[in-house]
Amino acid sequence: MAQSDFIDSIRTSFSYKPKVDLRFDTRNSFITNLRVRILGVKIGLDYNRKSRIGLSYNWLGSDINQTFIHDSDVVNTELKLWYVSPYFEYTFYNQKKWELSTLLSFGLGRSKYKFEDIALRNQTFAIYEPYMLGQYSLLKWLGLSFGVGYRLLLHGHQYLPKNFSTPIYVLKLKLIPGQLIL
């Protein structure tokens, strides 16, 4: 597809009446060499199943523990993080039950290490997450989803683990509640 065809395809998709794009999301990745799950909720607009734009709220769904020295004591802490990210998804292949798309999101959030009720090493961070997704529709509102991408830490290197920028992989059953509603 030539670049002008690509841009025209996006422009044309926005001429359709949008539908609600409501999705629960999970992505797998690695932090400090541990397999982790990032959970999220996406809400936005779906233009003719071609272009989707919206906002997502994401959080760490796995336990990451780290030891720090706090007030001369060694303490065990748990990493907590959340971020909000606008997203744009473009579907470049959609035939029968198969869909292939690319998703781009930029996130801004907060992280902290929690010890009892004390938050240590609070910081703001920014990330960029591009990835490719495939979906096989089992039903109109349920699909088998798979994909690969990368999470790149743009800002907030001070306290987050050095290997926070890592590959992302997706393999899940995908519930599409927006398709149930409309």
C-alpha positions in Angstrom: 0.0 0.0 0.0 1.4 3.4 -1.0 1.7 6.1 1.6 -1.1 8.2 0.1 -3.4 5.1 0.0 -2.6 4.5 3.7 -3.4 8.1 4.7 -6.6 8.0 2.5 -7.7 4.8 4.2 -7.4 6.4 7.6 -9.1 9.6 6.4 -12.0 7.6 4.8 -12.5 5.6 8.0 -13.2 8.8 10.0 -16.1 9.6 7.7 -18.1 6.7 9.2 -20.2 7.0 12.3 -18.0 5.8 15.2 -18.9 3.0 17.5 -17.8 2.6 21.1 -14.5 0.9 21.5 -14.4 -0.6 25.0 -11.8 -3.3 25.8 -10.1 -5.0 28.7 -6.5 -5.4 27.9 -3.5 -7.5 29.0 0.0 -7.5 27.7 2.9 -9.6 28.9 6.5 -8.4 29.3 9.5 -8.6 31.5 10.7 -6.4 34.4 13.9 -7.3 36.3 14.0 -10.6 34.3 10.6 -11.5 35.7 7.5 -12.2 33.5 4.9 -9.6 34.3 1.4 -8.8 33.1 0.2 -5.2 32.4 -3.5 -4.9 32.7 -5.6 -2.2 31.2 -9.0 -0.8 30.1 -9.4 1.0 26.8 -12.3 3.3 25.9 -12.5 5.1 22.6 -14.1 5.3 19.2 -14.0 2.7 16.5 -14.3 4.0 12.9 -15.6 1.3 10.6 -13.3 -1.3 12.3 -10.4 0.4 10.5 -9.2 3.1 12.8 -9.6 3.2 16.6 -8.6 6.1 18.9 -9.0 6.4 22.6 -7.6 6.5 26.0 -6.4 3.6 28.2 -5.7 3.2 31.9 -3.0 0.6 32.6 -1.4 -0.9 35.7 1.0 -3.5 36.8 -0.8 -6.8 37.5 2.1 -8.7 38.8 4.1 -8.6 42.0 7.6 -7.2 41.7 9.6 -7.1 44.9 12.9 -5.4 45.6 15.0 -4.8 48.7 16.0 -1.3 49.7 17.7 0.4 52.6 15.2 2.8 54.3 16.1 4.6 57.6 19.1 2.3 58.1 16.9 -0.8 57.8 16.7 -3.3 54.9 13.1 -3.3 53.7 11.3 -5.4 51.2 9.2 -3.3 48.8 6.7 -3.9 46.0 6.7 -2.0 42.7 3.4 -0.3 41.9 2.8 1.5 38.7 0.0 2.9 36.6 -0.2 5.0 33.5 -2.7 6.6 31.2 -2.1 6.5 27.4 -3.8 7.8 24.4 -3.8 5.1 21.6 -4.3 4.8 17.9 -4.9 1.5 16.2 -5.0 1.0 12.5 -6.4 -2.2 11.0 -4.6 -3.0 7.7 -6.1 -6.4 7.1 -9.7 -7.4 7.9 -11.1 -10.5 6.1 -13.8 -12.7 7.5 -12.6 -13.8 11.0 -9.0 -12.4 10.7 -7.8 -9.0 11.7 -4.3 -7.6 11.6 -3.5 -4.2 13.1 -0.8 -2.0 14.5 -1.2 -0.1 17.7 0.7 3.0 19.0 0.4 4.4 22.4 2.3 7.0 24.5 1.8 6.6 28.3 2.4 9.0 31.2 2.2 7.6 34.7 3.6 7.1 38.2 5.6 4.4 39.8 6.6 3.8 43.4 8.0 1.1 45.6 5.6 0.5 48.5 6.8 -0.6 52.0 3.9 -1.1 54.4 2.0 2.2 54.0 5.1 4.2 52.9 5.8 5.0 49.3 9.5 5.1 48.4 11.1 6.4 45.2 8.0 8.0 43.7 8.5 9.2 40.2 6.7 10.1 37.0 7.6 8.1 33.8 6.7 8.2 30.1 6.7 5.3 27.7 6.1 4.5 24.1 4.5 1.2 23.1 4.2 0.2 19.5 3.0 -3.3 18.6 1.4 -5.5 16.0 -1.7 -7.4 16.8 -3.6 -10.2 15.2 -7.0 -11.5 16.1 -9.1 -14.4 15.1 -12.8 -13.9 15.9 -14.4 -16.8 17.5 -17.6 -14.8 18.0 -18.6 -11.2 17.3 -17.6 -10.3 20.9 -14.9 -12.8 21.6 -11.5 -13.3 19.8 -8.2 -15.0 20.1 -5.6 -12.3 20.1 -1.8 -12.4 19.6 0.9 -9.9 19.0 4.4 -8.6 19.6 5.8 -5.2 20.3 8.2 -3.2 22.5 7.8 -1.0 25.6 10.3 1.9 25.5 10.9 4.0 28.6 11.3 7.6 27.5 11.5 9.3 30.9 11.8 8.0 34.4 15.0 6.0 34.4 16.0 7.1 37.9 14.1 4.4 39.9 12.5 2.0 37.5 14.5 -1.1 36.7 17.1 -0.6 34.0 15.4 -3.3 31.8 12.0 -1.7 31.9 12.3 -1.1 28.1 11.5 -4.7 26.9 9.6 -6.7 24.4 5.8 -7.0 24.8 3.9 -10.1 23.8 0.2 -10.8 23.6 -1.6 -14.1 23.7 -5.1 -14.0 25.1 -8.8 -14.5 24.7 -10.2 -11.0 23.9 -13.6 -9.9 25.2 -15.0 -7.0 23.1 -17.9 -5.6 25.2 -18.4 -2.8 22.8 -19.6 -5.3 20.3 -22.1 -6.7 22.8 -23.6 -3.3 23.5 -24.0 -2.1 19.9 
